[in-house]
Amino acid sequence: MTTPQLSKPRIPGAARREGRPGVALAVIAACQLMVVLDATIVNIALPHIQTDLAISTTDLSWVISAYTLAFGGLLLLGGRAGDILGRRRVFMTGILLFTLASLLGGFAQEPWQLLAARALQGVGGAIASPTSLALITTTFAEGPERNRAFGVFAAVSAGGGAIGLLAGGMLTEWLDWRWVFFVNVPIGILIAVLAPLYISESERHPGRFDIAGALASTGGMTALVYGFIRASQDGWRDGVTLGSFAVAVALLAGFVLIESRAADPIIPLRMFAERNRTGTYVIMLSLAAAMFGMFFFIVQFVQNVLGFSPIQSGIGFLPVTVAIVTAAGISQRLLPRFGPKPFMITGSALTGTGLVWLTFIEPDSSYLSGVLGPMLLFGFGMGLNFVTLTLTAVSGVAPHEAGAASGLLNASQQVGGSLGLSILVTVFGTASRNEADKQFPAFLAQAEPGQVAAVKQTGRLPDPWGDIVLTHGIATAFIAAVAMAAVALVTALLVIRVRKSDLEALNGAAAQAGPAA
């Protein structure tokens, strides 16, 4: 008589198919790719979304801001949720939420439906993205194995933007703009199915959710962005505009008060006590503000004025990605020799120079003479800053707070992008209205009755007057972007004080922070 062998008891939360780290890494990287890709894939489709849903250029900016505000505002809360509730559980929740929002966005028939879906996407991304990075530390052993996993994660984060540009162009031109959202659905479902099979649940840690702080900060920034965009359409004396700014001030002041008293704040205010770290947050916020606006308006210019197809637009932006990756590699190699400050100064100066160049854009500017050159300068400058800012942000931070420091830098990028885009849209709207008033008499002198009726109905002048108005608004908006880059440059010059003796700490910070997402 044989004694039946008892099966080894399964550890609660363990992956059902353990011992396959390659598949686990593929699942985690696919999540990061989907979230990063979404930041650029939608940009290429914006002119088609605008036409199909009849959205004004100023309101179109909400397609970007609705996502980035929710993502940036809830990013730190998402990371905290993974620590408290279990990273795999929260990871899957974020993925499923992001997938559902993508499906709803693809089916949107009204602007408000699309904006609501984009905000929900941002919430899902804020839950999934920080948790995916944290899952690497619980899935892979410290040492070469974990370092390789971080390398793959970093490569996906860097390349996702370029993939999004090409994918957005192909999907929009060959199928429809709605497929830039639908494409996330099968990927998200596959990730959610594979996650419990190959990724184990993490240990839960006690803690509290700073929901009040997260809602106050996100609500305050949303009210601030809405105030700027409202001002571009209805003026600075509009009651709703002024009320929106008042709500923003109240909520943001309340956020500071909440964080100063919270036992477990979402943003520890002591993070701002060190001048170099505060300086890096200001630089990232300022440069991101200019970067989001640059992508938004150049897409409008190359498709609506130069007549580029979506695929041509995606290819046209690839040199920017190449410039960013090249400059990031250079800064990473030379940082130990020169320290971070020269790269912050040079990078901010180059981005500012590229933006100054873009202020001279004209309706007859070509891609080579008016777009490519300034974009390469801008991209190279951003690349010099990305690695440098990430390492400086976590330099001197205790290991258990490195995630909060780097997460706050990422949040600064998203929130800064939303705020900057709203300011540039405000400048664009005012300049466009003034230029349209100047061009209207010339249009009337040559217009047929049917054209006049169409302008009264749509509020848009036909070409070539429409191109003149659009280009003037874009060029004027870039003047405000130059001011944002100038803030970054002045901060790098006057605030940052990192000495060569600090380089050892900076190099050690790279191991704590992991790759920049």
C-alpha positions as CSV (number, residue, x, y, z in Angstrom):
1,M,0.0,0.0,0.0
2,T,1.5,3.3,-1.1
3,T,1.2,6.4,1.0
4,P,-0.2,9.3,-1.0
5,Q,2.1,12.3,-1.3
6,L,0.8,15.5,0.1
7,S,1.1,18.5,-2.3
8,K,3.2,21.4,-1.0
9,P,0.8,23.9,0.5
10,R,0.5,27.0,-1.6
11,I,1.5,30.3,-0.1
12,P,-1.4,32.8,-0.1
13,G,-0.9,35.4,-2.8
14,A,1.9,33.4,-4.5
15,A,2.0,33.3,-8.3
16,R,0.2,30.3,-9.7
17,R,3.2,29.7,-12.1
18,E,6.2,30.7,-10.2
19,G,9.8,30.5,-11.5
20,R,9.2,32.4,-14.8
21,P,10.7,35.8,-14.1
22,G,10.9,36.7,-17.8
23,V,7.1,36.5,-18.2
24,A,6.6,38.4,-15.0
25,L,8.9,41.2,-16.3
26,A,7.1,41.2,-19.6
27,V,3.8,41.7,-17.8
28,I,5.2,44.6,-15.7
29,A,6.9,46.2,-18.7
30,A,3.7,45.9,-20.8
31,C,1.8,48.0,-18.2
32,Q,4.5,50.7,-18.2
33,L,4.6,50.7,-22.0
34,M,0.8,51.2,-22.1
35,V,0.8,54.1,-19.7
36,V,3.8,55.8,-21.2
37,L,2.6,55.2,-24.8
38,D,-0.7,56.9,-23.9
39,A,1.0,60.2,-23.3
40,T,2.1,60.5,-26.9
41,I,-0.3,58.3,-28.9
42,V,-3.2,60.6,-28.3
43,N,-1.2,63.7,-29.3
44,I,-1.0,62.7,-32.9
45,A,-4.7,62.1,-33.1
46,L,-5.7,65.5,-31.6
47,P,-6.5,67.3,-34.9
48,H,-8.8,64.4,-36.0
49,I,-10.5,64.3,-32.5
50,Q,-11.0,68.1,-32.8
51,T,-12.7,67.8,-36.2
52,D,-14.8,64.7,-35.3
53,L,-16.1,66.0,-32.0
54,A,-16.2,69.7,-32.9
55,I,-13.9,70.8,-30.1
56,S,-12.2,74.3,-30.1
57,T,-8.4,74.4,-29.9
58,T,-8.5,75.7,-26.4
59,D,-10.9,73.0,-25.2
60,L,-8.9,70.4,-27.0
61,S,-6.1,70.9,-24.5
62,W,-8.3,69.2,-21.9
63,V,-7.8,65.9,-23.8
64,I,-4.3,66.1,-22.5
65,S,-4.8,67.9,-19.2
66,A,-7.7,65.6,-18.0
67,Y,-5.3,62.7,-18.1
68,T,-2.2,64.4,-16.7
69,L,-4.0,66.1,-13.9
70,A,-5.5,62.9,-12.6
71,F,-2.3,61.0,-13.2
72,G,0.0,63.5,-11.5
73,G,-2.4,64.3,-8.7
74,L,-3.0,60.7,-7.7
75,L,0.4,59.2,-8.5
76,L,1.8,59.3,-4.9
77,L,-1.5,58.0,-3.6
78,G,-1.4,55.1,-6.0
79,G,2.1,54.1,-4.8
80,R,0.9,54.3,-1.2
81,A,-2.1,52.1,-2.0
82,G,0.2,49.4,-3.3
83,D,2.2,49.3,-0.1
84,I,-0.9,49.2,2.1
85,L,-3.2,46.9,0.1
86,G,-0.8,44.7,-1.8
87,R,1.0,45.7,-5.0
88,R,-0.3,43.0,-7.3
89,R,-3.9,43.7,-6.3
90,V,-3.5,47.4,-6.8
91,F,-1.6,46.8,-10.0
92,M,-4.5,44.8,-11.5
93,T,-7.1,47.3,-10.3
94,G,-5.2,50.1,-12.0
95,I,-4.8,48.1,-15.2
96,L,-8.5,47.2,-15.4
97,L,-9.6,50.8,-14.7
98,F,-7.2,52.1,-17.4
99,T,-8.6,49.5,-19.8
100,L,-12.2,50.3,-19.1
101,A,-11.5,54.0,-19.5
102,S,-9.8,53.4,-22.8
103,L,-12.9,51.5,-24.0
104,L,-15.2,54.3,-23.0
105,G,-12.9,56.9,-24.6
106,G,-13.0,55.0,-27.9
107,F,-16.8,55.0,-27.9
108,A,-17.1,58.7,-26.9
109,Q,-19.6,60.7,-29.0
110,E,-19.5,64.0,-27.1
111,P,-16.5,66.0,-25.8
112,W,-17.4,65.6,-22.2
113,Q,-17.5,61.8,-22.6
114,L,-14.0,61.8,-23.9
115,L,-12.7,64.1,-21.2
116,A,-14.3,61.9,-18.5
117,A,-12.7,58.8,-20.0
118,R,-9.3,60.6,-20.1
119,A,-9.6,61.5,-16.5
120,L,-10.5,57.9,-15.6
121,Q,-7.5,56.8,-17.6
122,G,-5.3,59.1,-15.5
123,V,-6.6,57.6,-12.3
124,G,-5.9,54.1,-13.6
125,G,-2.4,55.1,-14.7
126,A,-1.7,56.7,-11.3
127,I,-2.6,53.4,-9.6
128,A,-0.8,51.0,-12.0
129,S,2.4,52.9,-12.9
130,P,4.1,53.4,-9.5
131,T,3.0,49.9,-8.5
132,S,4.5,48.3,-11.6
133,L,7.9,49.8,-10.7
134,A,7.6,48.7,-7.1
135,L,6.7,45.1,-8.2
136,I,10.2,44.8,-9.7
137,T,11.7,45.1,-6.2
138,T,9.4,42.4,-4.9
139,T,9.7,40.1,-7.9
140,F,13.4,40.1,-8.6
141,A,16.2,39.5,-6.1
142,E,18.6,42.4,-5.4
143,G,21.7,42.4,-7.6
144,P,22.2,41.7,-11.3
145,E,18.7,40.2,-11.8
146,R,17.0,43.3,-10.4
147,N,19.3,45.6,-12.3
148,R,18.5,43.9,-15.6
149,A,14.8,44.2,-14.8
150,F,15.3,47.9,-14.0
151,G,17.1,48.3,-17.3
152,V,14.2,46.8,-19.3
153,F,11.8,49.0,-17.4
154,A,13.9,52.1,-18.2
155,A,14.2,51.2,-21.9
156,V,10.4,50.7,-22.1
157,S,9.9,54.1,-20.4
158,A,12.2,55.8,-22.8
159,G,11.0,54.1,-26.0
160,G,7.3,54.2,-25.2
161,G,7.0,57.8,-26.3
162,A,8.5,57.1,-29.7
163,I,6.3,54.0,-30.1
164,G,3.3,56.1,-29.2
165,L,4.1,58.6,-31.9
166,L,4.3,56.0,-34.6
167,A,1.4,53.9,-33.4
168,G,-0.8,57.0,-33.0
169,G,0.0,58.0,-36.6
170,M,-0.7,54.6,-38.1
171,L,-3.9,53.9,-36.1
172,T,-5.3,57.3,-36.9
173,E,-4.5,57.3,-40.6
174,W,-5.2,53.6,-41.4
175,L,-8.2,53.1,-39.1
176,D,-9.6,55.9,-37.0
177,W,-8.6,58.1,-34.0
178,R,-10.8,55.9,-31.8
179,W,-8.3,53.1,-32.1
180,V,-5.6,55.0,-30.1
181,F,-7.9,54.1,-27.2
182,F,-9.2,50.7,-28.4
183,V,-5.7,49.4,-28.8
184,N,-5.3,49.5,-25.0
185,V,-8.2,47.1,-24.4
186,P,-6.8,43.7,-25.5
187,I,-3.4,44.6,-24.0
188,G,-4.9,45.6,-20.6
189,I,-7.1,42.4,-20.5
190,L,-4.0,40.2,-21.3
191,I,-2.0,41.9,-18.5
192,A,-4.8,41.5,-16.0
193,V,-5.1,37.7,-16.8
194,L,-1.3,37.0,-16.7
195,A,-0.5,39.1,-13.6
196,P,-1.9,36.6,-11.0
197,L,-0.3,33.7,-12.9
198,Y,3.3,35.0,-12.9
199,I,3.5,37.8,-10.2
200,S,3.3,37.1,-6.5
201,E,1.5,39.4,-4.1
202,S,3.6,41.7,-2.0
203,E,3.6,41.9,1.8
204,R,1.2,44.5,3.1
205,H,2.6,47.4,5.2
206,P,0.5,49.3,7.7
207,G,-0.2,52.9,6.9
208,R,-2.9,55.5,6.2
209,F,-4.3,57.0,3.0
210,D,-4.0,60.7,2.7
211,I,-7.1,60.9,0.6
212,A,-7.9,64.5,1.7
213,G,-4.5,65.7,0.6
214,A,-4.8,63.9,-2.7
215,L,-8.2,65.3,-3.5
216,A,-7.3,68.8,-2.3
217,S,-4.2,69.0,-4.5
218,T,-5.8,67.4,-7.6
219,G,-8.9,69.6,-7.2
220,G,-6.9,72.7,-6.7
221,M,-4.8,72.2,-9.8
222,T,-7.8,71.3,-11.8
223,A,-9.5,74.5,-10.8
224,L,-6.4,76.5,-11.6
225,V,-6.1,74.9,-15.1
226,Y,-9.8,75.5,-15.7
227,G,-9.4,79.1,-14.7
228,F,-6.7,79.7,-17.3
229,I,-8.5,77.9,-20.1
230,R,-11.8,79.7,-19.2
231,A,-9.9,83.0,-19.3
232,S,-8.7,82.3,-22.9
233,Q,-12.3,82.1,-24.0
234,D,-14.3,84.5,-21.8
235,G,-11.7,86.9,-20.5
236,W,-10.1,87.6,-17.1
237,R,-13.1,89.5,-15.7
238,D,-15.5,86.6,-16.2
239,G,-17.1,85.5,-13.0
240,V,-16.6,81.8,-13.5
241,T,-12.9,82.5,-14.3
242,L,-12.4,84.5,-11.1
243,G,-14.4,81.9,-9.1
244,S,-12.2,79.1,-10.4
245,F,-9.0,80.9,-9.3
246,A,-10.5,81.5,-5.9
247,V,-11.4,77.8,-5.5
248,A,-7.9,76.9,-6.6
249,V,-6.3,79.1,-4.0
250,A,-8.5,77.8,-1.3
251,L,-7.9,74.1,-2.1
252,L,-4.2,74.5,-2.6
253,A,-3.9,76.4,0.7
254,G,-6.0,73.7,2.3
255,F,-3.7,71.1,0.8
256,V,-0.6,72.6,2.5
257,L,-2.5,72.8,5.8
258,I,-3.5,69.1,5.5
259,E,0.0,67.9,4.7
260,S,1.5,69.9,7.6
261,R,-0.9,68.1,10.0
262,A,-1.3,64.6,8.5
263,A,0.3,61.7,10.3
264,D,1.2,60.0,7.0
265,P,1.1,62.8,4.4
266,I,1.0,62.0,0.7
267,I,3.7,64.7,0.1
268,P,6.0,65.1,3.2
269,L,6.7,68.9,3.3
270,R,10.2,68.2,4.6
271,M,11.0,67.1,1.0
272,F,11.1,70.8,0.2
273,A,13.5,71.7,3.0
274,E,16.6,70.9,1.0
275,R,17.3,73.6,-1.7
276,N,18.7,71.4,-4.4
277,R,15.7,69.1,-4.2
278,T,13.3,72.0,-4.3
279,G,15.2,73.4,-7.2
280,T,14.9,70.2,-9.2
281,Y,11.2,70.1,-8.7
282,V,10.9,73.7,-9.9
283,I,13.1,73.0,-13.0
284,M,11.1,69.8,-13.9
285,L,7.8,71.6,-13.4
286,S,8.9,74.5,-15.6
287,L,10.4,72.4,-18.4
288,A,7.5,70.0,-18.4
289,A,5.2,73.1,-18.7
290,A,7.0,74.1,-21.9
291,M,7.3,70.5,-23.2
292,F,3.6,69.7,-23.1
293,G,2.8,72.9,-24.9
294,M,5.5,72.4,-27.5
295,F,4.1,68.9,-28.5
296,F,0.5,70.2,-28.4
297,F,1.0,73.1,-30.7
298,I,3.5,71.6,-33.1
299,V,1.1,68.8,-33.8
300,Q,-1.5,71.4,-34.7
301,F,1.0,73.2,-37.0
302,V,2.3,70.3,-38.9
303,Q,-1.1,68.7,-39.6
304,N,-3.3,71.8,-40.0
305,V,-0.8,74.2,-41.7
306,L,1.9,72.0,-43.3
307,G,-0.7,69.3,-44.2
308,F,1.2,66.4,-42.7
309,S,-0.7,63.1,-42.4
310,P,-0.8,61.5,-38.9
311,I,1.9,59.0,-39.9
312,Q,4.1,61.8,-41.2
313,S,3.5,63.7,-38.0
314,G,4.6,60.7,-35.9
315,I,7.8,60.2,-38.0
316,G,8.4,64.0,-37.8
317,F,8.6,63.9,-34.0
318,L,11.0,60.9,-33.8
319,P,14.1,63.1,-34.0
320,V,13.0,64.6,-30.7
321,T,13.0,61.2,-29.0
322,V,16.4,60.4,-30.5
323,A,17.8,63.7,-29.2
324,I,16.4,63.1,-25.7
325,V,17.8,59.5,-25.5
326,T,21.2,60.6,-26.9
327,A,21.5,63.5,-24.5
328,A,20.4,61.4,-21.5
329,G,23.1,58.9,-22.3
330,I,25.7,61.6,-22.5
331,S,24.7,63.2,-19.2
332,Q,24.7,59.8,-17.4
333,R,28.3,59.1,-18.6
334,L,29.7,62.6,-17.8
335,L,27.8,63.3,-14.6
336,P,30.5,61.9,-12.3
337,R,33.1,64.2,-13.9
338,F,31.3,67.5,-14.0
339,G,28.4,67.3,-11.5
340,P,24.8,67.9,-12.2
341,K,24.7,71.8,-12.3
342,P,26.4,72.2,-15.7
343,F,23.9,69.8,-17.3
344,M,20.9,71.6,-15.7
345,I,22.2,75.0,-16.9
346,T,23.1,73.8,-20.4
347,G,19.9,71.7,-20.8
348,S,17.6,74.6,-19.7
349,A,19.5,77.0,-22.0
350,L,19.1,74.7,-25.0
351,T,15.4,74.2,-24.4
352,G,14.9,77.9,-24.1
353,T,16.9,78.5,-27.3
354,G,14.7,76.0,-29.2
355,L,11.6,77.7,-27.9
356,V,12.9,81.2,-28.9
357,W,13.4,79.8,-32.4
358,L,9.8,78.5,-32.5
359,T,8.5,82.0,-31.8
360,F,9.5,82.9,-35.4
361,I,7.3,80.2,-36.9
362,E,5.3,81.5,-39.9
363,P,2.5,79.9,-42.1
364,D,5.1,79.4,-44.9
365,S,7.7,77.9,-42.6
366,S,8.8,74.4,-43.7
367,Y,9.4,71.4,-41.5
368,L,13.1,71.6,-41.9
369,S,13.5,75.3,-41.4
370,G,10.9,76.0,-38.8
371,V,10.2,72.8,-36.9
372,L,13.1,70.3,-36.9
373,G,15.9,72.5,-35.8
374,P,14.2,74.0,-32.7
375,M,12.7,70.5,-31.8
376,L,16.2,69.0,-31.8
377,L,17.6,71.8,-29.6
378,F,14.6,71.4,-27.2
379,G,14.9,67.6,-27.1
380,F,18.6,67.6,-26.5
381,G,18.2,70.1,-23.6
382,M,15.4,68.0,-22.1
383,G,17.6,64.9,-22.3
384,L,20.5,66.5,-20.5
385,N,18.0,67.3,-17.6
386,F,16.0,64.1,-17.2
387,V,18.7,61.9,-15.6
388,T,20.3,64.8,-13.8
389,L,17.1,65.9,-12.2
390,T,16.1,62.4,-11.2
391,L,19.4,61.7,-9.4
392,T,19.5,65.1,-7.7
393,A,15.9,64.7,-6.5
394,V,16.8,61.6,-4.5
395,S,20.3,62.6,-3.4
396,G,20.6,62.6,0.4
397,V,17.2,61.1,0.9
398,A,16.7,58.2,3.3
399,P,16.2,54.9,1.4
400,H,12.6,54.6,2.7
401,E,11.8,58.0,1.3
402,A,13.6,57.7,-2.1
403,G,10.3,56.5,-3.7
404,A,8.4,59.6,-2.4
405,A,11.2,61.9,-3.7
406,S,11.3,60.4,-7.2
407,G,7.5,60.1,-7.2
408,L,7.2,63.8,-6.4
409,L,9.5,64.6,-9.3
410,N,7.2,62.6,-11.7
411,A,4.2,64.3,-10.2
412,S,5.8,67.7,-10.8
413,Q,6.3,66.7,-14.5
414,Q,2.6,65.8,-15.0
415,V,1.1,68.6,-13.0
416,G,3.6,71.1,-14.5
417,G,2.7,69.9,-18.0
418,S,-1.0,70.5,-17.3
419,L,-0.6,73.9,-15.8
420,G,1.9,75.0,-18.5
421,L,-0.4,73.8,-21.3
422,S,-3.3,75.7,-19.8
423,I,-1.2,78.9,-19.6
424,L,0.0,78.5,-23.2
425,V,-3.5,77.8,-24.4
426,T,-4.7,81.0,-22.7
427,V,-2.0,83.0,-24.5
428,F,-2.9,81.2,-27.8
429,G,-6.6,82.0,-27.4
430,T,-6.1,85.7,-26.8
431,A,-3.5,86.1,-29.6
432,S,-5.7,84.1,-32.0
433,R,-8.8,86.2,-31.3
434,N,-6.8,89.4,-31.8
435,E,-5.3,88.2,-35.1
436,A,-8.7,87.0,-36.3
437,D,-10.1,90.5,-35.8
438,K,-7.2,91.9,-37.9
439,Q,-7.6,89.3,-40.7
440,F,-11.4,89.5,-40.9
441,P,-11.6,92.7,-43.1
442,A,-9.2,91.1,-45.6
443,F,-11.4,88.0,-45.6
444,L,-14.6,89.9,-46.2
445,A,-13.1,91.7,-49.1
446,Q,-12.7,88.4,-51.0
447,A,-15.3,86.2,-49.4
448,E,-18.5,84.8,-51.0
449,P,-21.8,84.9,-49.0
450,G,-21.6,81.2,-48.3
451,Q,-18.1,81.6,-46.8
452,V,-19.3,84.4,-44.5
453,A,-22.1,82.2,-43.2
454,A,-19.8,79.3,-42.6
455,V,-17.5,81.6,-40.6
456,K,-20.4,82.9,-38.5
457,Q,-21.4,79.3,-37.8
458,T,-18.0,77.8,-37.0
459,G,-16.1,80.9,-35.8
460,R,-13.1,79.9,-37.9
461,L,-11.7,81.7,-40.9
462,P,-10.9,79.6,-44.0
463,D,-7.4,79.3,-45.3
464,P,-5.1,81.1,-45.9
465,W,-6.5,83.4,-43.2
466,G,-7.1,80.5,-40.9
467,D,-3.5,79.4,-41.2
468,I,-2.3,83.0,-40.4
469,V,-4.5,83.1,-37.3
470,L,-3.4,79.7,-36.1
471,T,0.3,80.2,-36.6
472,H,0.2,83.7,-35.0
473,G,-1.4,82.2,-31.9
474,I,1.1,79.3,-31.8
475,A,4.1,81.7,-32.2
476,T,2.8,83.9,-29.4
477,A,2.2,81.0,-27.1
478,F,5.8,80.0,-27.5
479,I,6.8,83.4,-26.0
480,A,5.2,82.2,-22.8
481,A,7.0,78.9,-23.1
482,V,10.3,80.8,-23.4
483,A,9.5,82.4,-20.0
484,M,8.9,79.0,-18.5
485,A,12.3,77.8,-19.7
486,A,13.8,81.0,-18.3
487,V,12.5,80.1,-14.9
488,A,14.2,76.7,-15.1
489,L,17.5,78.3,-16.2
490,V,17.5,80.9,-13.4
491,T,16.7,78.2,-10.9
492,A,19.6,76.1,-12.2
493,L,21.9,79.1,-11.9
494,L,20.9,80.5,-8.5
495,V,19.3,77.7,-6.5
496,I,21.2,74.5,-7.3
497,R,24.4,74.2,-5.3
498,V,25.8,70.7,-5.9
499,R,29.5,70.4,-5.5
500,K,31.8,67.8,-7.0
501,S,32.2,66.3,-3.6
502,D,28.5,65.4,-3.7
503,L,28.9,63.2,-6.7
504,E,29.4,60.1,-4.7
505,A,26.1,60.6,-3.0
506,L,24.5,61.3,-6.3
507,N,25.8,58.1,-7.8
508,G,24.6,56.2,-4.8
509,A,21.1,57.8,-5.3
510,A,20.8,56.1,-8.7
511,A,20.6,52.7,-7.0
512,Q,17.9,53.9,-4.6
513,A,15.8,55.7,-7.2
514,G,15.9,53.1,-10.0
515,P,15.1,54.3,-13.5
516,A,13.1,57.5,-14.1
517,A,9.6,56.7,-15.3
